[in-house]
Amino acid sequence: MQFIATCKLGLESTVAIQLKKLGIEPTETLDARVCFAGNFETMARALLWLRTAERLLMTVGSFEAKTFDDLFEGTKGLNWKPFLTPTTRIHVNGKSAKSTLFSVSDCQSIVKKAIVENLKASYHVDRIPETGEEVIVEVGILRDTVTLSLDCCGAGLSRRGYRTYNVPAPLSETLGAGMVMLSKFYPDTPLIDPMCGSGTIPIEAAMIANNIAPSRNRSFSSENWTFVPSDVFRLAREQARDEERHEKLCILGSDLDPHCIDLCKKHAKKAGVLLNWKVADVRDLSVERERGVILCNPPYGERLMEQKEVVRLYKTMRSVFDRVPEWEKGIITSMRDFESIYGKKADKRRKLSNGGMVCTMYRYFAEPHRSSLS
């Protein structure tokens, strides 16, 4: 079977790395998606373990379509019987980019009709009652190539289940994990998020350090598929729990807002990780180790704070972070002139997306240990 792990632009390499760690070799890496092959056990492991993927799709087939007739006949010509029964409730989602067929709603409707006609012929029935379990069909059209897939997830993979309370403009779990993976963070590395909000970055870092499968406590739509062996997910979860560690880590999340820290503590408990939390202003940042990683998602001046306040904050961050030159810093923001405001060119940049906004993660590498300089 062929699978597609979709992700935010800029996180493709992190998805590929995770797949390889699971023993799954990617077959193709494209913009915002990584493809691989496998069986149902592969699917279950990927769903439980992928930290930076948004969705996992199982490909049914693909073909070229420039007209609605092409779309109808191409869909009808695929083999849907192994996946859908006469009682399956079929829900169709879709998207189209750089293609002749650009009306997504029309494409969804045509695909649904074509699948129903296919099932009628395959099962020799006059009607498809759709009274059973729901299966989500994804229609993706890119440069006139149609890819039809089944959505293995249901809710997106960013929905880990631990973040039940939110703050304004929260960072998604998948992006938080992506920032940690793009930094030089290792399980024994100290990490500080001095503007932690709802705690996403510290919690995701802790789950990585303790080898906790991010989606172990949630369910997936593919668990209800009639053609999936019943014990696949149970065995995958048992294996994941056997590989967990539960150690207290040198990870700190701090925020000026006491309410945020209260939420962080609840989220960390639900995620099953032991962290340090503190109510503190970024200006009061202090470190106990010589080296570590600082990661943060400060306000952008879009949804939180006025532009003037954000400018002052970024300048403050520079003066504070300069006090710990041997720590790596990673800062994500949508502000295009961040480097000129911060007052320093980044050592590395990565284009990312946060809440539909084009952002950049600016990385400042750790300076050499002072004692080694002469």
Disulfide bonds with the S-S distance in Angstrom:
none
